[in-house]
Amino acid sequence: MTLNNLNDDWWKQAVVYQIYPRSFKDANGDGLGDIPGITSKMQYLRELGIDAIWLSPFYPSDLADGGYDIIDYRNVDPRLGDMADFDAMVSQAHQEGIKVIVDIVPNHTADRHAWFLEALASGRGSAARDRYIFKEGSGPNGEFPPNDWQSLFGGPAWERVEDGQWYLHIFAKEQPDLNWNNPEVHEEFKKTLRFWSDHGTDGFRVDVAHGLAKKLDGASMKDLSRWTVHDSLSHDGTHPLWDRAQVHDIYREWRQVFNEYDPPRFAVGEAWVVPEHQYLYASPDELGQVFNFEFAIANWFSGDFRTAIRDGLQAAKSSGSTATWVMSNHDVPRHPSRYGLPQAPSKATHQLPKDWVLRDGSSYEENRELGSKRARAAILMEAALPGSVYIYQGEELGLFEVPDIPWDRLEDPTPFRTRGRYTEKGRDGCRVPLPWDSLDTPDPASWNPRFGSGASFGFSPAHDADGARSADPHLPQPLWYRDFSVDVEQRDETSMLSLYKACLSRRAELLTPAQDSSVTWLDEGDDVIAYTRDAAESSAYTTIASITNFGATAITLPEGDLILSSAQLDDRSQLPQDTSVWIGMR
């Protein structure tokens, strides 16, 4: 029985599966994943053992940023379906015991949103323009940007409009930032939260949760240039853009909306902030949970993961909530590739993997066997922790990053906004459509990732509704996907998919839903992550131990029943390098 059938606090110990809708499953043959495609795979998701799905944006969008440039917050992109399709998907999910979480993007709208079009038409000083952040330019005639801020996607963070004013866009120019000092903005998003809650949504993932409360008045824009858009890790709350104390007033308002429903809706915040500030967003009076990204950015070093676990548990304890654990998502290179590349400390997050992707996977050797072994160990280390586990689609298949997508097939805006200097290739390599059917394999002799293949590993049907051959997937799939197709892994008891199913099943069966977010650490040395959790009262055990060996020397395992192992053990008493086990203790 899944946790969401047991109590209203299902999210505190849930397994949440992130779906990037355009790359999950295409039901109509247009090469884009869609809402009916998600509905068609609900049984697969139930059998995987998850408690909830989280949908990345599926709203009307020009796809300037993978759907995060939203034209209409209370509708479905017609390329992905309609509201009837959404309602049917929610109904099917709930029948399977699966909760539904949707993405909310409150930092910015699309430049084609009705509000922004009104702001452009209304001109300087208008009420419509005050919903966004417009400023006068610098220079004798205002011909230069208000300051030298660079957007997170490269290029200036300011865009000039016809009447000479400039608007702020922390991301792409198609994503103008909203002014959260305007009461209309507050009321509009409360309407949106109620709209999706009334359509059966159980919770929300809040994009850029730390960026809403901005302070750009009271000082010249040039004076604000001592801060940068890229530095969100403010310890004292004085950054004009990020992690300001006033942002929590917004989420306390949202909590009042969540509590209008029975059970109350919950939210998890994407807040790239210093660890000591994470707990504020996860307060029961605000969102409820916040992502612990330290786990997702850790290199394959025991010290990195030990720090991430301790910081995550401490943040959860401070907030009175539970921790979150995530290794991959739609914004970062897939972790089996990260773990299979050379491991080296770096100041920038994923610096080496991003360099490898930028060079089409040619700059460093990707040891896939090692990366897969470490990824198998990682899920056992992660899933036994108290709190919620967030799984990114395809992670359960052990998919690697696709670094060699042709540049003329890329969709992510990042590589094209650096004034001609390619410094990042972007995030498309983790967004390639999923492989479902190995029999639907492109002909290797004619396959060309630039021009399509005529097959899609079951991502799309063979033919569309008119009987024509389905369009090629919106991002090209590599030929090696065949070995990672769902049908192949379902037949293999040693596959990553089989390991995930076993892991999630044992997790629900054996581990007590911990409300105190605590573990008992075992002293096994610097190269080992080892801890215990209380076992469920219905199990035969008192505690469950999770042990991961990062070191080159095998370690002796404690007495107890071997429940799960990430790799075959030649000697039951010894745990080799890059391997995890769960042991039941009586």
C-alpha positions in Angstrom: 0.0 0.0 0.0 1.4 3.4 -0.9 1.9 6.1 1.6 -0.7 8.4 0.2 -3.4 5.9 1.1 -2.3 6.0 4.8 -2.5 9.6 5.8 -3.0 13.2 4.7 0.7 13.9 5.1 1.5 11.5 2.2 4.1 13.9 0.9 6.4 13.8 3.9 7.7 10.4 3.0 6.6 10.0 -0.6 8.4 8.8 -3.7 7.7 11.5 -6.4 8.3 10.8 -10.1 9.1 13.9 -12.2 7.6 13.9 -15.7 8.9 16.2 -18.3 5.7 16.0 -20.4 7.1 16.7 -23.8 9.5 13.8 -23.5 7.6 11.2 -21.5 5.1 9.6 -24.0 3.5 10.8 -27.2 0.0 9.5 -27.8 -1.0 11.2 -31.0 2.2 10.8 -33.1 3.3 14.5 -33.4 6.7 13.8 -31.8 5.8 15.6 -28.6 4.9 13.9 -25.4 1.4 14.8 -24.2 -1.2 14.5 -21.4 -2.9 11.4 -22.8 0.5 9.8 -23.1 1.0 10.2 -19.4 -2.4 8.7 -18.7 -1.6 5.7 -20.9 1.4 4.9 -18.7 -0.2 5.2 -15.3 -0.1 1.5 -14.7 3.6 1.5 -15.4 4.0 4.2 -12.8 1.9 2.4 -10.2 4.0 -0.8 -10.7 7.2 1.2 -10.3 6.0 2.0 -6.8 5.7 5.7 -6.7 3.3 7.8 -4.6 3.0 10.9 -6.8 3.9 12.4 -10.2 5.2 15.9 -10.6 4.5 17.4 -14.1 6.9 20.1 -15.4 5.0 22.8 -17.2 2.3 21.7 -19.7 0.8 25.1 -20.2 0.5 27.1 -23.4 4.0 28.2 -24.3 6.3 29.2 -27.2 9.0 26.9 -25.7 11.6 29.6 -25.3 12.6 27.8 -22.2 11.1 24.3 -22.4 7.7 25.4 -21.3 8.7 27.6 -18.4 7.7 30.6 -20.5 4.0 30.4 -19.8 1.4 32.2 -21.9 -1.7 31.0 -19.9 -1.3 29.6 -16.3 -4.8 28.1 -16.3 -4.9 26.0 -19.4 -3.2 23.1 -21.2 -0.9 23.6 -24.3 -3.1 22.5 -27.2 -0.2 20.5 -28.5 -0.3 18.5 -25.3 -4.1 18.1 -24.9 -6.8 20.1 -23.2 -8.4 20.4 -19.8 -10.6 17.3 -20.4 -7.4 15.4 -21.0 -5.9 16.8 -17.8 -9.0 15.9 -15.7 -8.9 12.4 -17.2 -5.2 12.0 -16.3 -5.8 13.2 -12.7 -8.8 10.8 -12.4 -6.7 7.8 -13.6 -3.8 8.7 -11.3 -6.0 8.9 -8.3 -7.6 5.5 -9.2 -4.1 4.1 -9.2 -3.3 5.7 -5.8 -1.0 8.3 -7.3 -1.1 12.0 -6.3 -0.6 14.8 -8.9 1.8 17.7 -8.4 2.0 20.5 -11.0 4.7 23.1 -11.7 3.9 26.8 -10.8 6.2 29.4 -12.3 5.6 32.7 -10.3 8.9 34.6 -11.1 8.0 35.5 -14.7 5.4 35.0 -17.4 5.9 34.6 -21.2 6.3 37.7 -23.3 3.0 36.6 -25.0 1.1 36.5 -21.7 -2.0 38.8 -21.9 -0.6 40.9 -19.0 2.7 41.6 -20.8 1.0 42.4 -24.1 -1.2 44.9 -22.1 1.9 46.3 -20.5 3.6 47.0 -23.8 0.4 48.6 -25.2 -0.2 50.7 -22.1 3.1 52.5 -21.9 5.1 54.2 -19.2 3.6 54.6 -15.7 0.5 52.4 -16.5 -1.0 50.0 -14.0 -0.4 47.2 -16.5 3.3 48.0 -16.7 3.6 48.0 -12.9 2.9 44.2 -12.9 6.4 43.8 -14.3 9.8 45.4 -13.6 10.3 48.2 -16.1 13.1 50.7 -15.7 14.6 53.6 -17.6 17.8 53.0 -19.4 21.2 54.5 -18.7 23.1 56.8 -21.0 22.1 60.3 -22.3 19.0 58.9 -24.0 18.4 55.8 -22.0 19.9 53.8 -24.9 21.9 51.5 -22.6 20.5 48.9 -20.1 19.8 50.1 -16.5 22.9 48.2 -15.3 25.3 45.4 -16.5 23.4 42.4 -15.1 23.7 39.3 -17.2 20.8 36.8 -17.4 21.1 33.3 -16.2 20.8 32.2 -19.8 23.5 34.5 -21.1 23.3 38.0 -22.5 21.9 41.2 -20.8 19.2 40.7 -18.2 17.4 43.7 -19.7 15.4 44.1 -22.9 14.4 47.4 -24.4 10.8 48.0 -25.7 9.6 50.4 -28.4 9.0 53.3 -26.1 12.6 53.1 -24.7 12.0 51.5 -21.3 13.7 48.3 -20.3 12.2 45.3 -18.6 14.1 42.8 -16.4 14.4 39.1 -17.4 16.5 37.0 -15.1 16.1 34.2 -17.6 15.3 34.5 -21.4 14.1 37.8 -22.8 10.8 35.9 -23.5 10.4 35.6 -19.7 9.8 39.0 -18.2 10.0 39.1 -14.4 6.9 39.9 -12.5 6.7 42.6 -9.9 5.6 40.9 -6.6 5.3 44.3 -4.9 2.0 44.6 -6.9 -1.1 43.2 -5.2 -2.6 42.2 -8.5 0.2 39.6 -8.9 -0.5 38.1 -5.5 -4.2 37.7 -6.3 -3.6 36.3 -9.8 -1.5 33.5 -8.5 -3.9 32.7 -5.7 -6.5 32.2 -8.4 -4.2 29.9 -10.2 -3.5 27.8 -7.1 -7.2 27.4 -6.6 -7.9 26.6 -10.2 -5.6 23.6 -10.3 -6.6 22.5 -6.8 -10.2 22.5 -7.9 -9.2 20.3 -10.8 -7.8 17.7 -8.4 -4.2 18.7 -8.1 -2.7 17.6 -4.8 0.3 19.8 -4.7 2.7 22.2 -6.4 6.3 22.5 -7.2 7.3 26.2 -7.1 9.9 27.2 -9.7 12.5 29.8 -8.6 10.9 30.0 -5.2 13.7 32.2 -3.8 13.4 34.9 -6.5 10.0 36.6 -6.2 10.6 39.3 -3.6 12.9 41.8 -5.3 14.1 45.2 -4.1 15.2 47.5 -7.0 14.1 50.8 -5.6 15.9 53.1 -3.2 19.3 52.9 -5.0 20.5 53.6 -8.5 20.5 50.6 -10.8 24.2 51.0 -11.4 24.8 50.8 -7.6 23.0 47.4 -7.6 25.6 46.1 -10.1 27.8 45.1 -7.2 25.5 42.1 -7.0 25.2 39.6 -9.9 22.2 37.7 -11.1 24.2 34.5 -10.8 24.9 34.7 -7.1 21.8 33.5 -5.3 23.6 32.3 -2.1 23.0 35.3 0.0 23.7 34.7 3.7 22.3 38.0 5.0 19.2 38.5 2.8 20.5 41.8 1.3 20.7 40.6 -2.3 18.2 42.7 -4.4 17.0 39.6 -6.3 17.4 36.5 -4.3 16.3 34.9 -1.0 14.9 38.1 0.6 12.9 37.8 3.8 9.8 39.3 2.1 9.4 36.2 -0.1 8.1 34.3 2.9 5.2 36.7 3.3 4.1 35.4 -0.2 4.2 31.8 0.9 2.3 32.4 4.1 -0.4 33.8 1.9 -0.3 30.7 -0.3 -0.5 28.5 2.8 -3.9 30.1 3.6 -5.0 29.0 0.1 -3.6 25.5 0.6 -5.5 25.1 3.8 -8.8 25.9 2.2 -8.8 22.3 0.9 -9.2 19.0 2.7 -6.7 17.6 2.8 -4.6 20.8 2.5 -2.5 21.1 -0.6 1.2 21.1 -0.2 4.2 22.6 -2.2 7.9 22.0 -2.6 10.1 24.9 -3.4 13.0 25.1 -5.8 15.1 27.4 -3.8 18.9 27.6 -4.6 19.8 29.2 -1.2 22.4 28.6 1.4 21.6 25.4 3.5 20.8 27.4 6.6 17.9 29.2 4.8 16.3 26.1 3.3 14.2 25.4 6.3 12.3 28.7 6.1 10.7 27.7 2.8 9.7 24.3 4.2 7.9 25.7 7.2 4.4 24.2 7.8 3.2 27.8 7.6 4.6 28.2 4.1 5.3 25.6 1.4 5.9 22.5 3.5 9.0 21.2 1.7 12.1 22.5 -0.1 14.5 20.7 -2.4 17.8 19.7 -1.0 20.0 20.2 -4.0 23.2 19.3 -2.2 22.5 15.7 -3.0 22.0 16.5 -6.7 25.3 18.5 -7.0 27.5 16.1 -5.0 30.4 14.4 -6.8 31.0 10.7 -6.1 32.8 11.4 -2.8 31.6 10.1 0.5 32.3 13.5 2.1 30.1 15.3 -0.4 27.1 12.9 0.3 27.7 12.9 4.1 27.5 16.7 4.2 24.5 16.7 1.9 22.6 14.2 4.1 23.5 16.0 7.4 22.6 19.4 6.0 19.3 18.1 4.5 18.3 16.4 7.8 19.2 19.5 9.8 17.2 21.7 7.5 14.2 19.4 7.8 14.5 19.3 11.6 14.7 23.1 11.7 11.5 23.5 9.6 9.5 20.9 11.3 9.1 19.1 8.0 10.8 16.2 6.2 13.8 16.2 3.9 13.9 15.8 0.2 16.4 13.8 -1.8 17.1 14.2 -5.6 19.9 13.1 -7.8 18.7 14.2 -11.2 16.1 16.5 -12.8 15.3 18.3 -16.0 18.1 20.9 -15.4 21.2 18.8 -14.7 23.2 16.1 -16.5 21.9 12.6 -15.6 23.7 11.2 -12.6 24.9 7.8 -14.2 27.0 9.9 -16.6 28.1 12.3 -13.9 29.3 9.4 -11.7 31.0 7.7 -14.7 33.1 10.7 -15.6 36.4 11.6 -13.8 35.6 12.8 -10.3 37.2 16.1 -9.4 36.2 18.9 -6.9 35.2 22.1 -8.6 33.9 25.5 -7.6 31.1 25.5 -10.2 28.3 23.0 -10.1 28.8 20.1 -12.5 31.7 21.9 -14.1 33.3 18.8 -15.6 30.1 17.2 -16.9 29.0 20.4 -18.5 32.4 20.7 -20.2 32.0 17.2 -21.4 28.5 17.9 -22.8 29.7 21.1 -24.4 32.3 19.1 -26.4 29.7 16.5 -27.4 31.0 13.9 -25.0 34.5 13.9 -26.4 36.6 15.7 -23.7 36.6 13.0 -21.0 36.0 9.2 -20.9 32.6 8.2 -19.7 32.9 4.9 -18.0 29.3 3.7 -18.2 29.9 0.5 -16.4 31.2 2.4 -13.4 28.6 5.1 -13.7 25.8 2.5 -13.6 27.3 0.7 -10.7 27.5 3.9 -8.7 24.0 4.9 -9.7 22.7 1.6 -8.4 24.5 2.1 -5.2 23.2 5.7 -4.9 19.5 4.8 -5.1 19.9 2.4 -2.1 21.8 5.1 -0.2 19.1 7.7 -1.0 15.9 5.7 -0.7 16.5 4.6 2.9 16.8 8.2 4.1 13.8 9.7 5.9 11.8 12.2 3.8 10.7 12.3 0.2 12.6 10.9 -2.8 12.2 12.7 -6.1 13.0 10.5 -9.2 13.4 12.0 -12.6 11.9 10.2 -15.6 14.3 7.6 -17.1 16.4 7.5 -13.9 14.7 4.2 -13.2 16.0 2.9 -16.5 19.6 4.0 -15.8 19.6 6.4 -18.8 22.8 8.3 -19.4 23.1 11.8 -20.6 23.0 12.3 -24.4 25.8 14.7 -25.0 26.1 14.5 -28.8 22.8 16.0 -29.9 23.5 17.9 -33.1 23.7 21.6 -32.4 21.0 22.3 -35.0 18.6 20.1 -33.1 19.0 21.8 -29.7 16.0 23.4 -28.1 17.4 24.8 -24.8 18.0 28.6 -25.0 21.2 28.5 -23.0 23.8 27.9 -25.7 22.5 30.6 -28.0 22.5 33.5 -25.6 26.2 34.0 -24.9 26.9 36.5 -27.7 28.3 33.8 -30.0 30.6 32.2 -27.4 29.3 28.7 -26.7 30.1 28.2 -23.0 27.3 25.7 -22.3 25.5 23.3 -24.6 22.4 23.3 -22.4 20.0 20.8 -20.8 18.6 18.9 -23.7 20.8 15.9 -23.1 18.6 14.9 -20.1 15.4 15.7 -21.8 15.6 13.3 -24.7 12.3 11.3 -25.1 12.1 8.0 -23.2 12.5 4.6 -24.8 9.6 2.3 -24.3 9.8 -0.4 -26.9 13.0 -2.0 -28.2 11.2 -3.4 -31.3 10.5 0.1 -32.5 14.2 0.6 -33.3 15.6 2.9 -36.1 17.5 1.3 -38.9 21.2 1.8 -38.0 22.1 2.1 -41.6 19.8 5.0 -42.3 19.6 6.7 -38.8 20.6 10.3 -38.7 20.1 12.3 -35.6 19.8 15.5 -37.6 17.0 14.4 -39.9 15.1 11.8 -38.0 14.9 8.0 -38.0 11.4 6.7 -38.7 11.1 5.1 -35.3 11.2 6.2 -31.7 11.6 3.2 -29.4 7.9 3.4 -28.7 7.8 7.0 -27.6 5.3 7.7 -30.4 2.8 5.4 -32.0 3.8 4.1 -35.5 1.1 6.2 -37.1 -0.8 9.3 -36.2 -4.6 9.6 -36.2 -4.7 10.2 -39.9 -2.7 7.1 -40.7 0.5 8.9 -41.6 3.9 8.0 -40.1 4.4 9.7 -36.8 6.7 12.6 -36.6 10.2 12.1 -35.3 10.7 12.8 -31.6 11.3 16.5 -30.9 14.8 15.6 -29.7 16.8 12.8 -31.4 17.2 9.5 -29.5 20.6 7.7 -29.7 20.7 4.2 -31.0 22.0 2.9 -27.7 18.6 3.6 -26.2 17.4 0.2 -27.4 19.3 -1.5 -24.6 17.5 0.7 -22.0 14.0 0.4 -23.3 11.3 -0.4 -20.8 10.4 -3.7 -22.4 14.0 -4.9 -22.3 14.5 -3.9 -18.6 11.2 -5.4 -17.5 12.4 -8.8 -18.7 15.8 -8.5 -16.9 15.8 -9.2 -13.2 19.2 -7.5 -12.9 18.2 -4.3 -14.7 18.1 -0.8 -13.1 14.3 -0.9 -13.5 14.1 -4.1 -11.5 16.3 -2.7 -8.8 14.2 0.5 -8.5 11.0 -1.6 -8.2 12.5 -3.8 -5.5 14.0 -0.8 -3.7 10.7 1.2 -3.6 8.7 -1.8 -2.7 11.0 -2.6 0.3 11.0 1.0 1.3 7.2 1.2 1.6 7.1 -2.1 3.4 10.0 -1.9 5.8 10.7 1.8 6.7 8.7 3.7 9.2 7.5 7.1 7.8 9.8 9.2 10.0 8.4 12.5 11.1 11.6 13.5 13.0 13.9 13.2 10.0 16.6 11.4 11.9 19.0 8.6 11.3 21.6 6.9 13.5 25.0 7.0 12.0 27.2 4.0 12.1 31.0 4.5 12.4 32.4 2.7 9.5 35.2 5.0 8.4 35.6 8.1 6.1 34.9 6.1 2.9 31.6 4.7 4.0 28.1 6.2 4.4 26.3 4.0 6.9 23.2 4.7 8.9 20.2 3.0 10.4 16.4 3.8 10.4 13.7 2.4 12.6 11.8 -0.4 10.8 8.0 -0.5 10.5 6.2 -2.1 13.4 4.7 -4.7 11.0 8.1 -5.9 9.8 10.3 -8.5 11.3 13.1 -6.1 12.1 13.8 -3.3 14.6 16.1 -1.3 12.4 17.2 -1.2 8.7 20.8 -0.3 7.9 21.9 1.3 4.7 25.6 1.0 4.0 27.5 2.3 1.0 31.2 1.7 0.4 33.0 4.4 -1.6 36.5 3.1 -0.8 38.8 0.7 -2.6 39.0 -1.7 0.3 36.0 -4.0 1.0 34.4 -3.6 4.4 32.9 -6.2 6.7 29.2 -6.0 7.0 27.3 -6.3 10.3 25.2 -9.2 11.2 21.6 -9.3 9.9 19.5 -10.2 7.0 20.6 -9.0 3.5 17.5 -7.3 2.1 18.8 -5.6 -1.0 22.2 -5.2 -2.7 23.0 -2.9 -5.5 25.4 -5.5 -7.0 25.9 -9.3 -6.6 28.1 -10.0 -3.6 30.7 -12.7 -4.0 31.1 -12.8 -0.2 28.0 -12.1 2.0 30.2 -10.7 4.7 32.1 -8.2 2.5 30.9 -5.0 0.8 33.1 -4.0 -2.2 33.7 -0.6 -3.6 30.8 1.4 -5.1 28.2 -0.9 -3.7 25.3 -0.4 -1.3 23.2 -2.9 0.8 20.2 -2.8 3.1 20.5 -5.0 6.1 17.6 -5.9 8.4 18.5 -6.1 12.1 16.3 -7.8 14.7 
